[in-house]
Every structure is written in C-alpha cells, then in structure tokens.
Amino acid sequence: MTKNSSSDSALKVGFRSLIAVALGVIVMLVLVLCITKVLFDAEKLSEIPAPTVSEGMRGELGIDKNVNEKTIDMFLGRSDSVYRDMRLLVDPANYEEIGGDKYLSGFVDGFEVVPLPYIIKPEGLPEAVGKSYEGKALYTRLADGTLAPNYIESKQILEDLFPQDKNIFLMCGGGGYAGMMKSLLVELGWDSEKIWNVGGFWYYEGNNKIDIKDEDGNYAFWKVNYHLIDFDNLTERRYAED
C-alpha cells in the first residue's frame, strides 16, 4: 500500500467517525426533545381545574366556574378526555323562546354529539320552550325517583360513550342538558371529579367553532360526529329486573 492510499484510508475512517458522532448527537437531541415533550404534556395534563360549580343561575344548571365556554379551548384535543355535546340535531322544544336555537347550528371542534333525550327524558325545561323529544330512551325516571334502565345494554352503551377512565367534558345549547347528563352519570357511579359541564354553545366565542348552518340557512349535518342509538336492536327489560 502506498503512502497516498494510506492517507486516503485514514481520511475516510476519520470522516466516517465524524458522521457517526454527528448522528449520535442528533439522536441524543431527538431523544431529549421527545422526553421534554412528554414531560411537558404530562405537566399540561395535570392542569385541569377541579370541577367547581358556578354561582347564581349558571350554578343552578351545574355549569363549571373554571372550565366553560370561555376557557374550553385550553382543554381541547386531550388524549385523556372525551368531549360530548348533548343536543339533538333538531330539538322539538322551542328554544328560540329563551334566546336559544332548536337547531344544532354549530359545535365546538372535537365534540361528538350524543343527544341527552336519547338517554333520558329531559326534566324541568322552561315552560316557554315546551317539551323536547319524548321517544325511546336508555333510562326512565320512575315515580319513586329511582332511575331504571329500559334496555339490558343501557349501562354498556353509556360506558362506551362516556368512558369512566377518561375526563368527560359535556356541553349543549345553554348548559341544561349537560347538567342533566352529569347528574345522571354521577347517580350511576361515575366520578363527579372527572366530569365538567362546560355550559352552552350559544355563548361560545372561541376559536374552534364549526358552523353547520350556512349563510343561506342550510344545515350541513354531515359535519357532525353524531351518535344515533339503534333502539330497535336493543333488548328491552322490565324495571323489576336486577
């Protein structure tokens, strides 16, 4: 081997070593960034204020003091949480009488729609709005005040839609349906410290609004992730059953 070829080989070895070192440094930087992001996300996930009911009229509906229409944008997109809007696409109740909207004309991005009236008949609605949907529902409130499942699958459906190992953010038009839903879940054994009544979409002014109603008054309901319960394929049960 000549002197020149030996020098070339040494240069190649040195160059390869530099590349290996550079790659090692890059890998280490990527790992540090990933670990930092995980730690940051973990810290971020611990920052949801504990459920705290508002005062006054909003408190009567169960709307949260800290996590509500004004602040919900801060808590969207979390992998440890689910987001549920409790409205019907079109509610038979005349919510226009109290400044609301019977139509689901929009929603907050990330929320899936699970109509409360499909779960239980709404109670205590303002007289001015009349009655909501009164068809089939998963649960019935009996005359003695107890809650009875109408179907064998009722509890399982709730557990699928409102998983107990997740934080649950509830919303509706004005906050009433969301409050009713939280009360029902807590009565059935859900942890009240993991459920927030975010309040009403009618008062939302954040940056994640998805419009359903266009300028011509048409509704693009296809945009909605809507959970329609197939009651015809459920197993009815008697209230006396355990």
C-alpha positions in Angstrom: 0.0 0.0 0.0 1.4 3.4 -1.0 1.6 6.4 1.3 -1.2 8.2 -0.5 -3.6 5.3 -0.3 -2.9 5.0 3.5 -3.7 8.7 3.9 -6.9 8.3 1.9 -7.9 5.4 4.1 -7.2 7.4 7.3 -9.2 10.3 6.0 -12.2 8.1 5.2 -12.0 6.5 8.6 -11.9 9.9 10.2 -14.8 11.2 8.1 -16.9 8.2 9.0 -16.2 8.7 12.7 -17.3 12.3 12.4 -20.5 11.2 10.7 -21.1 8.6 13.5 -20.5 11.2 16.2 -22.9 13.7 14.4 -25.6 11.1 14.1 -25.2 10.2 17.7 -25.6 13.8 18.7 -28.7 14.2 16.5 -30.2 11.0 18.1 -29.5 12.3 21.6 -31.1 15.7 20.7 -34.2 14.0 19.4 -34.4 11.8 22.5 -34.1 14.9 24.7 -36.7 16.7 22.8 -39.1 13.8 22.9 -38.6 13.3 26.7 -39.1 17.1 27.2 -42.3 17.0 25.2 -43.6 14.0 27.2 -42.8 15.7 30.5 -44.4 19.0 29.2 -47.5 17.1 28.1 -47.7 15.3 31.4 -47.5 18.6 33.2 -50.1 20.1 30.9 -52.4 17.2 31.5 -52.4 17.9 35.2 -53.6 21.5 34.8 -57.4 21.0 34.5 -59.1 22.8 37.4 -61.2 20.5 39.6 -64.9 20.7 38.8 -66.3 23.7 40.6 -69.9 24.7 40.1 -70.6 28.4 39.2 -72.7 30.7 41.3 -76.2 32.0 40.5 -78.3 30.9 37.6 -75.3 29.2 35.9 -74.8 27.2 39.1 -78.4 26.0 39.1 -77.7 24.5 35.7 -74.4 22.9 37.0 -72.1 24.9 34.7 -68.5 24.8 35.8 -66.9 28.0 37.1 -63.4 27.4 35.5 -63.9 25.1 32.6 -66.7 26.6 30.5 -67.5 28.3 27.2 -64.8 31.0 27.7 -62.0 28.6 28.6 -62.8 25.2 26.9 -60.3 26.0 24.1 -57.5 25.5 26.6 -58.6 21.9 27.3 -59.4 20.6 23.8 -57.6 17.8 22.0 -56.5 15.8 25.1 -56.0 12.1 24.7 -57.1 11.5 28.3 -60.5 13.1 27.7 -63.8 12.8 25.7 -66.0 15.6 24.5 -69.7 15.3 24.3 -72.4 17.7 23.0 -75.8 16.7 24.4 -78.1 18.3 21.8 -80.4 16.9 19.2 -79.8 17.9 15.6 -83.3 19.5 15.7 -85.0 19.7 19.1 -88.8 19.7 19.3 -88.5 22.1 22.2 -88.8 25.8 21.1 -85.6 27.1 22.5 -85.9 30.3 20.4 -88.4 31.5 23.1 -85.5 31.8 25.5 -82.9 33.2 23.0 -81.6 29.8 22.0 -81.7 27.6 18.9 -83.6 24.4 18.4 -81.2 23.5 15.6 -77.7 22.3 16.1 -76.3 25.1 14.0 -72.7 24.7 15.1 -70.5 22.9 17.7 -67.0 23.1 19.2 -64.4 21.2 17.2 -63.6 17.9 18.9 -67.0 17.4 20.5 -69.1 14.4 19.4 -72.9 14.7 19.6 -74.8 12.3 21.9 -78.4 13.6 22.4 -79.5 13.6 26.1 -83.1 12.9 25.2 -82.0 9.5 23.8 -80.5 8.7 27.2 -83.3 10.1 29.4 -86.3 12.3 29.1 -85.3 16.0 29.9 -87.0 17.3 33.0 -87.6 20.8 34.3 -87.4 22.6 31.0 -88.7 26.2 31.0 -92.4 26.3 30.3 -91.9 28.7 27.4 -89.9 26.1 25.4 -92.4 23.3 25.7 -91.4 19.6 25.5 -88.4 18.0 23.9 -88.2 14.6 22.2 -90.1 12.0 24.2 -89.5 8.8 22.3 -87.4 5.9 23.2 -84.6 6.4 25.7 -82.0 4.3 27.6 -83.3 5.2 31.0 -86.5 6.2 32.7 -87.1 8.1 36.0 -89.7 6.2 37.9 -92.4 7.7 40.1 -90.5 6.9 43.2 -87.5 8.9 41.9 -85.3 5.9 41.1 -83.5 5.5 37.8 -84.4 2.5 35.7 -82.7 1.1 32.5 -85.0 0.4 29.7 -82.6 -2.0 28.0 -80.2 -4.7 29.0 -77.5 -2.8 27.1 -78.2 0.7 28.6 -75.3 0.8 31.0 -72.8 -0.6 28.5 -73.8 2.0 25.9 -73.1 4.7 28.5 -69.8 3.3 29.4 -68.8 3.2 25.7 -69.9 6.8 25.1 -68.7 8.2 28.4 -65.7 6.0 29.4 -65.1 6.2 33.1 -61.3 6.2 32.8 -61.4 9.5 30.8 -62.1 13.1 31.7 -65.6 14.0 30.4 -66.4 17.4 29.0 -70.1 18.0 28.5 -71.7 20.8 26.5 -75.1 21.6 25.0 -77.0 24.7 23.9 -77.4 26.5 27.2 -76.0 24.2 29.8 -79.1 22.4 31.0 -78.8 19.1 29.1 -75.1 18.9 30.0 -76.0 19.4 33.7 -78.7 16.7 33.5 -76.2 14.3 31.9 -73.6 14.9 34.6 -76.1 14.3 37.3 -77.2 11.0 35.6 -73.7 9.7 35.2 -72.8 10.6 38.9 -76.0 8.8 40.0 -74.9 5.7 38.1 -71.5 5.7 39.7 -69.3 7.9 37.6 -66.7 10.0 39.4 -68.0 13.6 39.7 -64.4 14.9 39.8 -63.8 13.8 36.2 -66.9 15.4 34.7 -67.2 19.0 33.7 -70.4 20.8 32.5 -68.8 23.2 30.0 -72.0 25.1 29.5 -73.7 26.3 26.3 -72.6 26.5 22.7 -74.9 29.5 22.3 -72.4 31.6 24.3 -69.2 30.2 22.9 -66.9 32.7 21.2 -63.7 30.7 21.0 -61.5 29.8 18.0 -62.8 26.2 17.4 -66.3 26.8 16.2 -67.6 24.5 13.4 -70.5 26.1 11.6 -73.3 23.8 10.5 -75.7 26.5 9.3 -74.6 28.4 6.2 -75.5 31.9 5.0 -78.4 30.6 3.0 -79.9 28.9 6.1 -78.9 25.3 5.0 -77.6 22.8 7.6 -74.6 20.6 6.8 -75.3 18.0 9.4 -72.9 15.7 7.7 -70.1 17.6 9.6 -71.4 16.3 12.9 -70.0 13.2 14.6 -73.5 12.1 15.7 -74.2 9.1 17.8 -77.7 7.7 16.9 -78.8 4.9 19.2 -80.4 1.9 17.4 -83.1 1.1 19.9 -84.7 -1.5 17.6 -81.7 -3.7 18.1 -81.6 -3.4 21.9 -83.0 -5.8 24.4 -85.9 -4.4 26.5 -86.1 -5.2 30.1 -88.6 -4.9 33.0 -88.0 -2.4 35.7 -88.3 -5.2 38.4 -85.2 -7.0 37.0 -81.9 -6.7 38.7 
